[in-house]
Amino acid sequence: MSNSVSYPPEFRPLMSEPTEPEKSTEPALDRIKDIDIPVLNLEDLDMEKLIEACKDWGIFHLENTGIPLTLMSQVKEITESVLSLPFEEKRTLFGVNSPLSYYWGTHTVSPSGKAVTRAPQESSGHLFEGINIPLASLSRLLPLSCSDPKLESFRVVMEEYGKHVTRIIVTLFEAIIETLSLELSGDQKMSYLSELTGVIRVQRYPQCTESPGLEAHTDSSVISIINQDDVGGLEFMKDGQWFNVKPLANSFVIGLGDMMQVISDEEYKSVLHKVGKRMKKKERYSIVYFVFPDKDCMFKSSRYKPFKFSEFEAQVKLDV
């Protein structure tokens, strides 16, 4: 089976065949610059470095997270295996009867995890596909996965991976709250960072390098954990310039979201980022974990009118 059959039909005319990497003919001034973003160690978290990373960058690498390397390999393998299934099979597997959803092309995903159709002119040329995995709904996949070994492996691996990334997010969130000297009750913390909203999105970008992968945006989450492969392509804005996030083995990229910007009263900023053109002519895979506030969570800030997260979520949908 040709690899192109696994992609949405509208992608196929735009996809390049695998070739040996070519030397770029782009003028040096036009290339996105590489930059070393902060690297933090979860096992021995330096609070001063954490403050600097949140205040000056909004994005950083996180090492020594405690996730077994065997599990990381399983996540990579099952992600590539499932996304490489034929297009129509993915539509069926993650259709109306599945708690998971498959999206691609002119579709994006709202904070609630529902696919939202975008105007074609707004997303033209951005080629990616993905599967949205609400962790709280994974158990509902069990009746469907029992008769499909690959789907059952996907469920088991993502469930285990979800436990680890949730642990990492909770640890980071509590440390960030400490840096802000915010005195929050247990209920307030749970409202700001609702583990029930945790969602994993596995995404694939075809090997063509002429089209950008994902347009510039900030995440409406509190914090996002990005597990990108060695192909690269993740870019972020700092001081009015775009920079490339160089892949770092055995680490995650942590990005602050819009809600962390609100919680911190804009002391920390959500990071503007995108997936640009890749110099390596290879498929790109990324596995991203998002966590959001409770829908009824009320935000009060000196810089914003009071609002509920559900109101913010509705506005994001309108903007899309």
Disulfide bonds with the S-S distance in Angstrom:
none
